[in-house]
Amino acid sequence: MVRLPLSPAEVERGQRLGALLRRARGTRSMLSIALDAGVSPETLRKIESGRVATPAFSTIAAIADVLDLSLDEVWSQINEPEGTAALVRSVHHPSQRLAS
């Protein structure tokens, strides 16, 4: 089977997913999160680095569960361009200002 190249939007979404998972993991080790999720540490490393931009749903669901992330939260965050969430929060919460 020939795999079609990813679109720039898919690549960006994969990078946002990786960044989200890294932030959610915090100081916990990649190894412990991967083992708890039932995926290989290399798979998690590739997702976090954006090298696997379109991982399987079951893989993301397992990792999100271990990181206490809802799939709705993951979906909404990876589909927002960088900075949109902060901008929306600042509009709804005037006390929070964006850094210039």
GIGI-V350272 format. One record per pair of residues at least 24 apart in sequence whose ideal C-beta (glycine too) atoms are under 8 Angstrom apart, sorted by the first residue. I is the first residue (numbers start at 1). J is the second residue. If there is no record, write none. Layout:
i | j
I | J
I | J
This chain:
i | j
6 | 53
6 | 54
10 | 53
10 | 54
11 | 50
11 | 53
12 | 81
13 | 53
13 | 78
13 | 79
14 | 47
14 | 50
14 | 52
14 | 53
14 | 54
15 | 50
15 | 53
16 | 77
16 | 78
16 | 80
16 | 82
17 | 47
17 | 50
17 | 53
17 | 55
17 | 60
17 | 74
17 | 78
18 | 47
18 | 48
18 | 49
18 | 50
20 | 69
20 | 74
20 | 77
20 | 78
21 | 47
21 | 48
21 | 63
21 | 67
22 | 48
24 | 67
24 | 68
24 | 69
25 | 67
33 | 63
33 | 66
33 | 67
36 | 66
37 | 62
37 | 63
37 | 65
37 | 66
38 | 62
39 | 63
